[in-house]
Amino acid sequence: MSLSDPIADMLTRVRNAAKVGKKQVNIRASNICKGIASVLKDEGYIVGFDTIEDDKQGLIRVELKYDQEGRSAITEIARTSKPGCRVYSSVADLPSVLGGLGISIVSTSKGVLSDRTCRASNVGGELLCMVS
């Protein structure tokens, strides 16, 4: 079965696993999903991720992060740009999520970056999702 939007599938799997308190979640591997997982790890929203090889395209195993009381580090994760309606932003117009407490994940010519890194590198791109 083909998957038309692997980014939305990844975000939905992470969102659902975080709501029920799972320690880890498996996601179909793709380069864009690896980039998103890398940004989430760098920004402290997940503990880490590993790639698992199988007979098909492979899997990404994401280890979710929780606090001492069992609350997930990811409270909200939402897709911004969709296959039917792409959303692009220049570096000056990058949105601030929760007044800087959350992040936007952006696909740029330099790879998948957080909004903070985009501002430091002075590069814009496609807004993939927002995480808080």
C-alpha positions as CSV (number, residue, x, y, z in Angstrom):
1,M,0.0,0.0,0.0
2,S,1.4,3.4,-0.9
3,L,1.4,6.2,1.6
4,S,0.5,9.6,0.1
5,D,1.8,11.8,3.0
6,P,4.5,10.1,5.1
7,I,5.0,13.3,7.2
8,A,1.4,13.4,8.4
9,D,1.6,9.6,9.1
10,M,4.7,10.2,11.3
11,L,3.2,13.1,13.2
12,T,0.0,11.1,13.8
13,R,1.9,8.1,15.1
14,V,4.0,10.2,17.4
15,R,0.9,12.2,18.6
16,N,-1.1,9.0,19.3
17,A,1.8,7.2,21.1
18,A,2.4,10.3,23.3
19,K,-1.2,10.4,24.3
20,V,-1.4,6.8,25.5
21,G,2.1,6.9,27.1
22,K,4.1,4.6,24.8
23,K,7.8,4.5,25.3
24,Q,8.6,4.2,21.6
25,V,6.9,4.2,18.3
26,N,7.8,2.7,14.9
27,I,7.5,4.9,11.7
28,R,8.1,4.1,8.1
29,A,11.6,5.4,7.1
30,S,12.1,8.2,4.7
31,N,14.8,10.9,4.5
32,I,12.3,13.7,5.5
33,C,11.0,11.7,8.5
34,K,14.6,11.1,9.6
35,G,15.2,14.9,9.3
36,I,12.1,15.7,11.4
37,A,13.2,13.1,14.1
38,S,16.7,14.6,14.1
39,V,15.2,18.1,14.8
40,L,12.9,16.8,17.5
41,K,15.9,15.1,19.2
42,D,18.1,18.2,18.9
43,E,15.3,20.4,20.4
44,G,14.7,18.0,23.3
45,Y,11.2,16.7,22.4
46,I,12.3,13.0,22.0
47,V,15.0,11.0,23.7
48,G,16.4,9.6,20.4
49,F,15.7,7.5,17.3
50,D,17.2,4.5,15.5
51,T,16.8,3.2,12.0
52,I,15.8,-0.4,11.6
53,E,16.5,-2.2,8.3
54,D,13.9,-4.6,7.0
55,D,12.9,-6.2,3.7
56,K,11.1,-3.1,2.6
57,Q,11.9,0.6,3.1
58,G,12.9,0.3,6.8
59,L,11.6,1.7,10.0
60,I,12.5,4.6,12.4
61,R,12.1,3.7,16.0
62,V,11.4,7.0,18.0
63,E,11.9,6.9,21.8
64,L,9.5,9.4,23.3
65,K,10.4,11.7,26.2
66,Y,8.3,12.1,29.4
67,D,8.7,14.1,32.6
68,Q,8.7,12.8,36.2
69,E,4.9,12.8,36.4
70,G,4.5,11.0,33.1
71,R,3.5,14.0,30.9
72,S,4.9,13.9,27.4
73,A,7.4,16.5,26.2
74,I,5.2,16.9,23.1
75,T,1.9,18.5,24.0
76,E,0.8,19.4,20.5
77,I,2.2,18.5,17.1
78,A,0.4,19.7,14.0
79,R,1.0,19.5,10.2
80,T,1.2,23.0,8.6
81,S,2.0,22.4,4.9
82,K,0.0,19.7,3.3
83,P,0.2,18.0,-0.1
84,G,-2.8,19.9,-1.4
85,C,-1.8,23.3,0.1
86,R,2.0,23.9,0.5
87,V,3.0,26.7,2.9
88,Y,6.3,28.5,2.3
89,S,7.8,31.2,4.5
90,S,10.8,33.5,4.3
91,V,13.1,33.8,7.3
92,A,11.4,37.1,8.2
93,D,8.0,35.6,8.2
94,L,8.7,32.3,10.2
95,P,6.0,32.0,12.8
96,S,6.8,31.9,16.5
97,V,5.1,29.0,18.3
98,L,3.8,29.8,21.8
99,G,5.9,32.9,21.9
100,G,9.1,31.0,21.4
101,L,8.3,28.0,23.7
102,G,7.5,25.7,20.7
103,I,9.3,25.2,17.4
104,S,8.4,25.2,13.7
105,I,10.1,22.5,11.6
106,V,11.1,23.8,8.1
107,S,12.3,22.0,5.0
108,T,15.1,24.2,3.5
109,S,17.7,24.0,0.9
110,K,20.1,23.1,3.8
111,G,18.0,20.2,5.0
112,V,15.3,19.9,7.7
113,L,15.8,22.6,10.3
114,S,14.1,24.2,13.3
115,D,12.9,27.8,13.1
116,R,15.7,28.9,15.4
117,T,18.3,27.4,13.2
118,C,16.7,28.9,10.1
119,R,16.8,32.4,11.7
120,A,20.5,31.9,12.6
121,S,21.3,30.6,9.1
122,N,19.1,33.2,7.4
123,V,17.2,30.7,5.3
124,G,13.5,30.1,4.7
125,G,11.5,27.2,3.2
126,E,8.5,25.0,3.5
127,L,6.8,24.9,6.9
128,L,6.3,21.2,7.7
129,C,4.9,21.3,11.2
130,M,4.7,23.1,14.5
131,V,5.5,21.4,17.8
132,S,4.9,22.6,21.4
